[in-house]
Amino acid sequence: LTGKSYDGMDIAEGGLASYEYIRITYHIEGEKPDKKEIAKVRKDLEKYCALDTEAMIMIMAKLKKITV
């Protein structure tokens, strides 16, 4: 519907996004990630979530055109 893709992104799937957030926030693997890794994961999550949000907006716009 949108022509958008997660191809080439380090985080490209919702399950992985959730896991990575939990991993850097709650240190589930027993070791606290360093600041550089945390910053990278946060940046990757921002990119993933931004694309997700953009796609939802595009879908809503298309649905509005159909229903009006």
mmCIF file of the N, C-alpha and C atoms, coordinates in Angstrom:
data_MODEL
# 
_entry.id   MODEL 
# 
loop_
_atom_site.group_PDB 
_atom_site.id 
_atom_site.type_symbol 
_atom_site.label_atom_id 
_atom_site.label_alt_id 
_atom_site.label_comp_id 
_atom_site.label_asym_id 
_atom_site.label_entity_id 
_atom_site.label_seq_id 
_atom_site.pdbx_PDB_ins_code 
_atom_site.Cartn_x 
_atom_site.Cartn_y 
_atom_site.Cartn_z 
_atom_site.occupancy 
_atom_site.B_iso_or_equiv 
_atom_site.pdbx_formal_charge 
_atom_site.auth_seq_id 
_atom_site.auth_comp_id 
_atom_site.auth_asym_id 
_atom_site.auth_atom_id 
_atom_site.pdbx_PDB_model_num 
ATOM 1   N N  . LEU A 1 1  ? 0.797   -1.212  0.000  1.00 0.00 ? 1  LEU A N  1 
ATOM 2   C CA . LEU A 1 1  ? 0.000   0.000   0.000  1.00 0.00 ? 1  LEU A CA 1 
ATOM 3   C C  . LEU A 1 1  ? 0.835   1.271   0.000  1.00 0.00 ? 1  LEU A C  1 
ATOM 4   N N  . THR A 1 2  ? 2.003   1.214   0.611  1.00 0.00 ? 2  THR A N  1 
ATOM 5   C CA . THR A 1 2  ? 2.769   2.446   0.795  1.00 0.00 ? 2  THR A CA 1 
ATOM 6   C C  . THR A 1 2  ? 4.010   2.544   -0.081 1.00 0.00 ? 2  THR A C  1 
ATOM 7   N N  . GLY A 1 3  ? 4.516   1.427   -0.548 1.00 0.00 ? 3  GLY A N  1 
ATOM 8   C CA . GLY A 1 3  ? 5.762   1.436   -1.299 1.00 0.00 ? 3  GLY A CA 1 
ATOM 9   C C  . GLY A 1 3  ? 6.988   1.554   -0.403 1.00 0.00 ? 3  GLY A C  1 
ATOM 10  N N  . LYS A 1 4  ? 6.784   1.586   0.899  1.00 0.00 ? 4  LYS A N  1 
ATOM 11  C CA . LYS A 1 4  ? 7.894   1.685   1.858  1.00 0.00 ? 4  LYS A CA 1 
ATOM 12  C C  . LYS A 1 4  ? 8.415   0.293   2.183  1.00 0.00 ? 4  LYS A C  1 
ATOM 13  N N  . SER A 1 5  ? 9.669   0.204   2.589  1.00 0.00 ? 5  SER A N  1 
ATOM 14  C CA . SER A 1 5  ? 10.272  -1.080  2.903  1.00 0.00 ? 5  SER A CA 1 
ATOM 15  C C  . SER A 1 5  ? 11.273  -0.932  4.047  1.00 0.00 ? 5  SER A C  1 
ATOM 16  N N  . TYR A 1 6  ? 11.427  -2.007  4.802  1.00 0.00 ? 6  TYR A N  1 
ATOM 17  C CA . TYR A 1 6  ? 12.412  -2.045  5.876  1.00 0.00 ? 6  TYR A CA 1 
ATOM 18  C C  . TYR A 1 6  ? 13.744  -2.616  5.391  1.00 0.00 ? 6  TYR A C  1 
ATOM 19  N N  . ASP A 1 7  ? 13.835  -2.910  4.098  1.00 0.00 ? 7  ASP A N  1 
ATOM 20  C CA . ASP A 1 7  ? 15.061  -3.490  3.546  1.00 0.00 ? 7  ASP A CA 1 
ATOM 21  C C  . ASP A 1 7  ? 16.271  -2.631  3.881  1.00 0.00 ? 7  ASP A C  1 
ATOM 22  N N  . GLY A 1 8  ? 17.330  -3.297  4.310  1.00 0.00 ? 8  GLY A N  1 
ATOM 23  C CA . GLY A 1 8  ? 18.583  -2.610  4.599  1.00 0.00 ? 8  GLY A CA 1 
ATOM 24  C C  . GLY A 1 8  ? 18.664  -1.989  5.983  1.00 0.00 ? 8  GLY A C  1 
ATOM 25  N N  . MET A 1 9  ? 17.586  -2.072  6.755  1.00 0.00 ? 9  MET A N  1 
ATOM 26  C CA . MET A 1 9  ? 17.605  -1.502  8.103  1.00 0.00 ? 9  MET A CA 1 
ATOM 27  C C  . MET A 1 9  ? 18.123  -2.544  9.085  1.00 0.00 ? 9  MET A C  1 
ATOM 28  N N  . ASP A 1 10 ? 18.862  -2.104  10.105 1.00 0.00 ? 10 ASP A N  1 
ATOM 29  C CA . ASP A 1 10 ? 19.371  -3.036  11.111 1.00 0.00 ? 10 ASP A CA 1 
ATOM 30  C C  . ASP A 1 10 ? 18.247  -3.617  11.959 1.00 0.00 ? 10 ASP A C  1 
ATOM 31  N N  . ILE A 1 11 ? 17.215  -2.840  12.197 1.00 0.00 ? 11 ILE A N  1 
ATOM 32  C CA . ILE A 1 11 ? 16.010  -3.334  12.860 1.00 0.00 ? 11 ILE A CA 1 
ATOM 33  C C  . ILE A 1 11 ? 14.901  -3.224  11.824 1.00 0.00 ? 11 ILE A C  1 
ATOM 34  N N  . ALA A 1 12 ? 14.396  -4.384  11.401 1.00 0.00 ? 12 ALA A N  1 
ATOM 35  C CA . ALA A 1 12 ? 13.456  -4.395  10.286 1.00 0.00 ? 12 ALA A CA 1 
ATOM 36  C C  . ALA A 1 12 ? 12.218  -5.232  10.583 1.00 0.00 ? 12 ALA A C  1 
ATOM 37  N N  . GLU A 1 13 ? 11.930  -5.453  11.877 1.00 0.00 ? 13 GLU A N  1 
ATOM 38  C CA . GLU A 1 13 ? 10.799  -6.299  12.241 1.00 0.00 ? 13 GLU A CA 1 
ATOM 39  C C  . GLU A 1 13 ? 10.400  -5.972  13.677 1.00 0.00 ? 13 GLU A C  1 
ATOM 40  N N  . GLY A 1 14 ? 9.092   -5.988  13.935 1.00 0.00 ? 14 GLY A N  1 
ATOM 41  C CA . GLY A 1 14 ? 8.574   -5.580  15.238 1.00 0.00 ? 14 GLY A CA 1 
ATOM 42  C C  . GLY A 1 14 ? 9.072   -6.395  16.413 1.00 0.00 ? 14 GLY A C  1 
ATOM 43  N N  . GLY A 1 15 ? 9.193   -7.702  16.228 1.00 0.00 ? 15 GLY A N  1 
ATOM 44  C CA . GLY A 1 15 ? 9.689   -8.552  17.307 1.00 0.00 ? 15 GLY A CA 1 
ATOM 45  C C  . GLY A 1 15 ? 11.110  -8.190  17.699 1.00 0.00 ? 15 GLY A C  1 
ATOM 46  N N  . LEU A 1 16 ? 11.944  -7.946  16.704 1.00 0.00 ? 16 LEU A N  1 
ATOM 47  C CA . LEU A 1 16 ? 13.327  -7.549  16.977 1.00 0.00 ? 16 LEU A CA 1 
ATOM 48  C C  . LEU A 1 16 ? 13.375  -6.167  17.621 1.00 0.00 ? 16 LEU A C  1 
ATOM 49  N N  . ALA A 1 17 ? 12.521  -5.274  17.182 1.00 0.00 ? 17 ALA A N  1 
ATOM 50  C CA . ALA A 1 17 ? 12.473  -3.933  17.778 1.00 0.00 ? 17 ALA A CA 1 
ATOM 51  C C  . ALA A 1 17 ? 12.155  -4.038  19.266 1.00 0.00 ? 17 ALA A C  1 
ATOM 52  N N  . SER A 1 18 ? 11.155  -4.849  19.604 1.00 0.00 ? 18 SER A N  1 
ATOM 53  C CA . SER A 1 18 ? 10.780  -5.033  21.016 1.00 0.00 ? 18 SER A CA 1 
ATOM 54  C C  . SER A 1 18 ? 11.920  -5.645  21.811 1.00 0.00 ? 18 SER A C  1 
ATOM 55  N N  . TYR A 1 19 ? 12.535  -6.681  21.251 1.00 0.00 ? 19 TYR A N  1 
ATOM 56  C CA . TYR A 1 19 ? 13.637  -7.354  21.924 1.00 0.00 ? 19 TYR A CA 1 
ATOM 57  C C  . TYR A 1 19 ? 14.792  -6.394  22.182 1.00 0.00 ? 19 TYR A C  1 
ATOM 58  N N  . GLU A 1 20 ? 15.193  -5.640  21.170 1.00 0.00 ? 20 GLU A N  1 
ATOM 59  C CA . GLU A 1 20 ? 16.322  -4.721  21.317 1.00 0.00 ? 20 GLU A CA 1 
ATOM 60  C C  . GLU A 1 20 ? 16.036  -3.633  22.351 1.00 0.00 ? 20 GLU A C  1 
ATOM 61  N N  . TYR A 1 21 ? 14.809  -3.128  22.359 1.00 0.00 ? 21 TYR A N  1 
ATOM 62  C CA . TYR A 1 21 ? 14.443  -2.128  23.370 1.00 0.00 ? 21 TYR A CA 1 
ATOM 63  C C  . TYR A 1 21 ? 14.591  -2.719  24.765 1.00 0.00 ? 21 TYR A C  1 
ATOM 64  N N  . ILE A 1 22 ? 14.047  -3.907  24.969 1.00 0.00 ? 22 ILE A N  1 
ATOM 65  C CA . ILE A 1 22 ? 14.136  -4.551  26.284 1.00 0.00 ? 22 ILE A CA 1 
ATOM 66  C C  . ILE A 1 22 ? 15.584  -4.851  26.640 1.00 0.00 ? 22 ILE A C  1 
ATOM 67  N N  . ARG A 1 23 ? 16.353  -5.315  25.663 1.00 0.00 ? 23 ARG A N  1 
ATOM 68  C CA . ARG A 1 23 ? 17.759  -5.674  25.915 1.00 0.00 ? 23 ARG A CA 1 
ATOM 69  C C  . ARG A 1 23 ? 18.577  -4.476  26.388 1.00 0.00 ? 23 ARG A C  1 
ATOM 70  N N  . ILE A 1 24 ? 18.413  -3.321  25.747 1.00 0.00 ? 24 ILE A N  1 
ATOM 71  C CA . ILE A 1 24 ? 19.225  -2.166  26.159 1.00 0.00 ? 24 ILE A CA 1 
ATOM 72  C C  . ILE A 1 24 ? 18.661  -1.465  27.388 1.00 0.00 ? 24 ILE A C  1 
ATOM 73  N N  . THR A 1 25 ? 17.379  -1.673  27.663 1.00 0.00 ? 25 THR A N  1 
ATOM 74  C CA . THR A 1 25 ? 16.753  -1.005  28.805 1.00 0.00 ? 25 THR A CA 1 
ATOM 75  C C  . THR A 1 25 ? 16.902  -1.813  30.091 1.00 0.00 ? 25 THR A C  1 
ATOM 76  N N  . TYR A 1 26 ? 16.706  -3.122  29.982 1.00 0.00 ? 26 TYR A N  1 
ATOM 77  C CA . TYR A 1 26 ? 16.681  -3.974  31.181 1.00 0.00 ? 26 TYR A CA 1 
ATOM 78  C C  . TYR A 1 26 ? 17.848  -4.948  31.255 1.00 0.00 ? 26 TYR A C  1 
ATOM 79  N N  . HIS A 1 27 ? 18.757  -4.911  30.288 1.00 0.00 ? 27 HIS A N  1 
ATOM 80  C CA . HIS A 1 27 ? 19.983  -5.711  30.291 1.00 0.00 ? 27 HIS A CA 1 
ATOM 81  C C  . HIS A 1 27 ? 19.679  -7.196  30.472 1.00 0.00 ? 27 HIS A C  1 
ATOM 82  N N  . ILE A 1 28 ? 18.809  -7.735  29.639 1.00 0.00 ? 28 ILE A N  1 
ATOM 83  C CA . ILE A 1 28 ? 18.341  -9.096  29.801 1.00 0.00 ? 28 ILE A CA 1 
ATOM 84  C C  . ILE A 1 28 ? 19.392  -10.160 29.517 1.00 0.00 ? 28 ILE A C  1 
ATOM 85  N N  . GLU A 1 29 ? 20.466  -9.812  28.872 1.00 0.00 ? 29 GLU A N  1 
ATOM 86  C CA . GLU A 1 29 ? 21.500  -10.799 28.572 1.00 0.00 ? 29 GLU A CA 1 
ATOM 87  C C  . GLU A 1 29 ? 22.580  -10.832 29.652 1.00 0.00 ? 29 GLU A C  1 
ATOM 88  N N  . GLY A 1 30 ? 22.329  -10.194 30.776 1.00 0.00 ? 30 GLY A N  1 
ATOM 89  C CA . GLY A 1 30 ? 23.259  -10.248 31.895 1.00 0.00 ? 30 GLY A CA 1 
ATOM 90  C C  . GLY A 1 30 ? 24.342  -9.187  31.889 1.00 0.00 ? 30 GLY A C  1 
ATOM 91  N N  . GLU A 1 31 ? 24.620  -8.606  30.747 1.00 0.00 ? 31 GLU A N  1 
ATOM 92  C CA . GLU A 1 31 ? 25.637  -7.563  30.669 1.00 0.00 ? 31 GLU A CA 1 
ATOM 93  C C  . GLU A 1 31 ? 25.001  -6.274  30.197 1.00 0.00 ? 31 GLU A C  1 
ATOM 94  N N  . LYS A 1 32 ? 25.422  -5.190  30.795 1.00 0.00 ? 32 LYS A N  1 
ATOM 95  C CA . LYS A 1 32 ? 24.918  -3.893  30.370 1.00 0.00 ? 32 LYS A CA 1 
ATOM 96  C C  . LYS A 1 32 ? 25.640  -3.480  29.092 1.00 0.00 ? 32 LYS A C  1 
ATOM 97  N N  . PRO A 1 33 ? 24.878  -3.180  28.029 1.00 0.00 ? 33 PRO A N  1 
ATOM 98  C CA . PRO A 1 33 ? 25.523  -2.715  26.797 1.00 0.00 ? 33 PRO A CA 1 
ATOM 99  C C  . PRO A 1 33 ? 26.244  -1.382  27.047 1.00 0.00 ? 33 PRO A C  1 
ATOM 100 N N  . ASP A 1 34 ? 27.324  -1.156  26.322 1.00 0.00 ? 34 ASP A N  1 
ATOM 101 C CA . ASP A 1 34 ? 28.028  0.113   26.498 1.00 0.00 ? 34 ASP A CA 1 
ATOM 102 C C  . ASP A 1 34 ? 27.237  1.256   25.847 1.00 0.00 ? 34 ASP A C  1 
ATOM 103 N N  . LYS A 1 35 ? 27.648  2.470   26.157 1.00 0.00 ? 35 LYS A N  1 
ATOM 104 C CA . LYS A 1 35 ? 26.924  3.655   25.684 1.00 0.00 ? 35 LYS A CA 1 
ATOM 105 C C  . LYS A 1 35 ? 26.860  3.725   24.161 1.00 0.00 ? 35 LYS A C  1 
ATOM 106 N N  . LYS A 1 36 ? 27.915  3.301   23.490 1.00 0.00 ? 36 LYS A N  1 
ATOM 107 C CA . LYS A 1 36 ? 27.949  3.333   22.030 1.00 0.00 ? 36 LYS A CA 1 
ATOM 108 C C  . LYS A 1 36 ? 26.898  2.384   21.452 1.00 0.00 ? 36 LYS A C  1 
ATOM 109 N N  . GLU A 1 37 ? 26.792  1.183   22.005 1.00 0.00 ? 37 GLU A N  1 
ATOM 110 C CA . GLU A 1 37 ? 25.803  0.218   21.528 1.00 0.00 ? 37 GLU A CA 1 
ATOM 111 C C  . GLU A 1 37 ? 24.380  0.699   21.809 1.00 0.00 ? 37 GLU A C  1 
ATOM 112 N N  . ILE A 1 38 ? 24.167  1.247   23.002 1.00 0.00 ? 38 ILE A N  1 
ATOM 113 C CA . ILE A 1 38 ? 22.845  1.775   23.355 1.00 0.00 ? 38 ILE A CA 1 
ATOM 114 C C  . ILE A 1 38 ? 22.451  2.882   22.382 1.00 0.00 ? 38 ILE A C  1 
ATOM 115 N N  . ALA A 1 39 ? 23.372  3.778   22.084 1.00 0.00 ? 39 ALA A N  1 
ATOM 116 C CA . ALA A 1 39 ? 23.086  4.884   21.155 1.00 0.00 ? 39 ALA A CA 1 
ATOM 117 C C  . ALA A 1 39 ? 22.737  4.354   19.762 1.00 0.00 ? 39 ALA A C  1 
ATOM 118 N N  . LYS A 1 40 ? 23.462  3.337   19.301 1.00 0.00 ? 40 LYS A N  1 
ATOM 119 C CA . LYS A 1 40 ? 23.181  2.766   17.984 1.00 0.00 ? 40 LYS A CA 1 
ATOM 120 C C  . LYS A 1 40 ? 21.805  2.117   17.946 1.00 0.00 ? 40 LYS A C  1 
ATOM 121 N N  . VAL A 1 41 ? 21.488  1.327   18.955 1.00 0.00 ? 41 VAL A N  1 
ATOM 122 C CA . VAL A 1 41 ? 20.182  0.659   18.987 1.00 0.00 ? 41 VAL A CA 1 
ATOM 123 C C  . VAL A 1 41 ? 19.067  1.699   19.046 1.00 0.00 ? 41 VAL A C  1 
ATOM 124 N N  . ARG A 1 42 ? 19.237  2.733   19.846 1.00 0.00 ? 42 ARG A N  1 
ATOM 125 C CA . ARG A 1 42 ? 18.213  3.781   19.921 1.00 0.00 ? 42 ARG A CA 1 
ATOM 126 C C  . ARG A 1 42 ? 18.015  4.460   18.564 1.00 0.00 ? 42 ARG A C  1 
ATOM 127 N N  . LYS A 1 43 ? 19.111  4.726   17.876 1.00 0.00 ? 43 LYS A N  1 
ATOM 128 C CA . LYS A 1 43 ? 19.015  5.349   16.549 1.00 0.00 ? 43 LYS A CA 1 
ATOM 129 C C  . LYS A 1 43 ? 18.295  4.412   15.576 1.00 0.00 ? 43 LYS A C  1 
ATOM 130 N N  . ASP A 1 44 ? 18.639  3.128   15.635 1.00 0.00 ? 44 ASP A N  1 
ATOM 131 C CA . ASP A 1 44 ? 17.980  2.143   14.772 1.00 0.00 ? 44 ASP A CA 1 
ATOM 132 C C  . ASP A 1 44 ? 16.491  2.030   15.102 1.00 0.00 ? 44 ASP A C  1 
ATOM 133 N N  . LEU A 1 45 ? 16.151  2.069   16.386 1.00 0.00 ? 45 LEU A N  1 
ATOM 134 C CA . LEU A 1 45 ? 14.742  2.024   16.789 1.00 0.00 ? 45 LEU A CA 1 
ATOM 135 C C  . LEU A 1 45 ? 13.990  3.262   16.309 1.00 0.00 ? 45 LEU A C  1 
ATOM 136 N N  . GLU A 1 46 ? 14.619  4.412   16.389 1.00 0.00 ? 46 GLU A N  1 
ATOM 137 C CA . GLU A 1 46 ? 13.983  5.639   15.902 1.00 0.00 ? 46 GLU A CA 1 
ATOM 138 C C  . GLU A 1 46 ? 13.699  5.549   14.407 1.00 0.00 ? 46 GLU A C  1 
ATOM 139 N N  . LYS A 1 47 ? 14.640  5.019   13.644 1.00 0.00 ? 47 LYS A N  1 
ATOM 140 C CA . LYS A 1 47 ? 14.436  4.860   12.203 1.00 0.00 ? 47 LYS A CA 1 
ATOM 141 C C  . LYS A 1 47 ? 13.288  3.886   11.935 1.00 0.00 ? 47 LYS A C  1 
ATOM 142 N N  . TYR A 1 48 ? 13.283  2.758   12.630 1.00 0.00 ? 48 TYR A N  1 
ATOM 143 C CA . TYR A 1 48 ? 12.243  1.753   12.441 1.00 0.00 ? 48 TYR A CA 1 
ATOM 144 C C  . TYR A 1 48 ? 10.868  2.327   12.795 1.00 0.00 ? 48 TYR A C  1 
ATOM 145 N N  . CYS A 1 49 ? 10.776  2.960   13.950 1.00 0.00 ? 49 CYS A N  1 
ATOM 146 C CA . CYS A 1 49 ? 9.491   3.512   14.400 1.00 0.00 ? 49 CYS A CA 1 
ATOM 147 C C  . CYS A 1 49 ? 9.023   4.660   13.503 1.00 0.00 ? 49 CYS A C  1 
ATOM 148 N N  . ALA A 1 50 ? 9.948   5.459   13.017 1.00 0.00 ? 50 ALA A N  1 
ATOM 149 C CA . ALA A 1 50 ? 9.575   6.551   12.109 1.00 0.00 ? 50 ALA A CA 1 
ATOM 150 C C  . ALA A 1 50 ? 8.965   6.001   10.823 1.00 0.00 ? 50 ALA A C  1 
ATOM 151 N N  . LEU A 1 51 ? 9.566   4.952   10.287 1.00 0.00 ? 51 LEU A N  1 
ATOM 152 C CA . LEU A 1 51 ? 9.030   4.355   9.067  1.00 0.00 ? 51 LEU A CA 1 
ATOM 153 C C  . LEU A 1 51 ? 7.668   3.713   9.338  1.00 0.00 ? 51 LEU A C  1 
ATOM 154 N N  . ASP A 1 52 ? 7.535   3.047   10.465 1.00 0.00 ? 52 ASP A N  1 
ATOM 155 C CA . ASP A 1 52 ? 6.254   2.462   10.866 1.00 0.00 ? 52 ASP A CA 1 
ATOM 156 C C  . ASP A 1 52 ? 5.168   3.532   10.946 1.00 0.00 ? 52 ASP A C  1 
ATOM 157 N N  . THR A 1 53 ? 5.481   4.624   11.595 1.00 0.00 ? 53 THR A N  1 
ATOM 158 C CA . THR A 1 53 ? 4.517   5.714   11.756 1.00 0.00 ? 53 THR A CA 1 
ATOM 159 C C  . THR A 1 53 ? 4.170   6.348   10.414 1.00 0.00 ? 53 THR A C  1 
ATOM 160 N N  . GLU A 1 54 ? 5.176   6.575   9.587  1.00 0.00 ? 54 GLU A N  1 
ATOM 161 C CA . GLU A 1 54 ? 4.933   7.154   8.268  1.00 0.00 ? 54 GLU A CA 1 
ATOM 162 C C  . GLU A 1 54 ? 4.006   6.251   7.443  1.00 0.00 ? 54 GLU A C  1 
ATOM 163 N N  . ALA A 1 55 ? 4.241   4.950   7.502  1.00 0.00 ? 55 ALA A N  1 
ATOM 164 C CA . ALA A 1 55 ? 3.404   4.011   6.752  1.00 0.00 ? 55 ALA A CA 1 
ATOM 165 C C  . ALA A 1 55 ? 1.961   4.038   7.264  1.00 0.00 ? 55 ALA A C  1 
ATOM 166 N N  . MET A 1 56 ? 1.782   4.108   8.575  1.00 0.00 ? 56 MET A N  1 
ATOM 167 C CA . MET A 1 56 ? 0.421   4.166   9.130  1.00 0.00 ? 56 MET A CA 1 
ATOM 168 C C  . MET A 1 56 ? -0.306  5.429   8.671  1.00 0.00 ? 56 MET A C  1 
ATOM 169 N N  . ILE A 1 57 ? 0.399   6.537   8.622  1.00 0.00 ? 57 ILE A N  1 
ATOM 170 C CA . ILE A 1 57 ? -0.202  7.787   8.157  1.00 0.00 ? 57 ILE A CA 1 
ATOM 171 C C  . ILE A 1 57 ? -0.600  7.666   6.690  1.00 0.00 ? 57 ILE A C  1 
ATOM 172 N N  . MET A 1 58 ? 0.259   7.064   5.887  1.00 0.00 ? 58 MET A N  1 
ATOM 173 C CA . MET A 1 58 ? -0.035  6.885   4.470  1.00 0.00 ? 58 MET A CA 1 
ATOM 174 C C  . MET A 1 58 ? -1.250  5.971   4.271  1.00 0.00 ? 58 MET A C  1 
ATOM 175 N N  . ILE A 1 59 ? -1.327  4.911   5.052  1.00 0.00 ? 59 ILE A N  1 
ATOM 176 C CA . ILE A 1 59 ? -2.465  3.995   4.957  1.00 0.00 ? 59 ILE A CA 1 
ATOM 177 C C  . ILE A 1 59 ? -3.748  4.710   5.351  1.00 0.00 ? 59 ILE A C  1 
ATOM 178 N N  . MET A 1 60 ? -3.702  5.479   6.417  1.00 0.00 ? 60 MET A N  1 
ATOM 179 C CA . MET A 1 60 ? -4.902  6.221   6.844  1.00 0.00 ? 60 MET A CA 1 
ATOM 180 C C  . MET A 1 60 ? -5.347  7.205   5.770  1.00 0.00 ? 60 MET A C  1 
ATOM 181 N N  . ALA A 1 61 ? -4.407  7.873   5.137  1.00 0.00 ? 61 ALA A N  1 
ATOM 182 C CA . ALA A 1 61 ? -4.744  8.821   4.070  1.00 0.00 ? 61 ALA A CA 1 
ATOM 183 C C  . ALA A 1 61 ? -5.432  8.104   2.910  1.00 0.00 ? 61 ALA A C  1 
ATOM 184 N N  . LYS A 1 62 ? -4.927  6.921   2.552  1.00 0.00 ? 62 LYS A N  1 
ATOM 185 C CA . LYS A 1 62 ? -5.548  6.156   1.466  1.00 0.00 ? 62 LYS A CA 1 
ATOM 186 C C  . LYS A 1 62 ? -6.934  5.677   1.862  1.00 0.00 ? 62 LYS A C  1 
ATOM 187 N N  . LEU A 1 63 ? -7.104  5.252   3.105  1.00 0.00 ? 63 LEU A N  1 
ATOM 188 C CA . LEU A 1 63 ? -8.415  4.801   3.567  1.00 0.00 ? 63 LEU A CA 1 
ATOM 189 C C  . LEU A 1 63 ? -9.425  5.945   3.582  1.00 0.00 ? 63 LEU A C  1 
ATOM 190 N N  . LYS A 1 64 ? -8.973  7.128   3.968  1.00 0.00 ? 64 LYS A N  1 
ATOM 191 C CA . LYS A 1 64 ? -9.874  8.289   3.963  1.00 0.00 ? 64 LYS A CA 1 
ATOM 192 C C  . LYS A 1 64 ? -10.369 8.591   2.553  1.00 0.00 ? 64 LYS A C  1 
ATOM 193 N N  . LYS A 1 65 ? -9.509  8.450   1.564  1.00 0.00 ? 65 LYS A N  1 
ATOM 194 C CA . LYS A 1 65 ? -9.902  8.697   0.176  1.00 0.00 ? 65 LYS A CA 1 
ATOM 195 C C  . LYS A 1 65 ? -10.966 7.688   -0.273 1.00 0.00 ? 65 LYS A C  1 
ATOM 196 N N  . ILE A 1 66 ? -10.870 6.479   0.205  1.00 0.00 ? 66 ILE A N  1 
ATOM 197 C CA . ILE A 1 66 ? -11.827 5.431   -0.168 1.00 0.00 ? 66 ILE A CA 1 
ATOM 198 C C  . ILE A 1 66 ? -13.193 5.671   0.472  1.00 0.00 ? 66 ILE A C  1 
ATOM 199 N N  . THR A 1 67 ? -13.193 6.135   1.732  1.00 0.00 ? 67 THR A N  1 
ATOM 200 C CA . THR A 1 67 ? -14.434 6.266   2.488  1.00 0.00 ? 67 THR A CA 1 
ATOM 201 C C  . THR A 1 67 ? -15.141 7.592   2.271  1.00 0.00 ? 67 THR A C  1 
ATOM 202 N N  . VAL A 1 68 ? -14.486 8.543   1.672  1.00 0.00 ? 68 VAL A N  1 
ATOM 203 C CA . VAL A 1 68 ? -15.110 9.862   1.473  1.00 0.00 ? 68 VAL A CA 1 
ATOM 204 C C  . VAL A 1 68 ? -15.854 9.935   0.173  1.00 0.00 ? 68 VAL A C  1 
# 
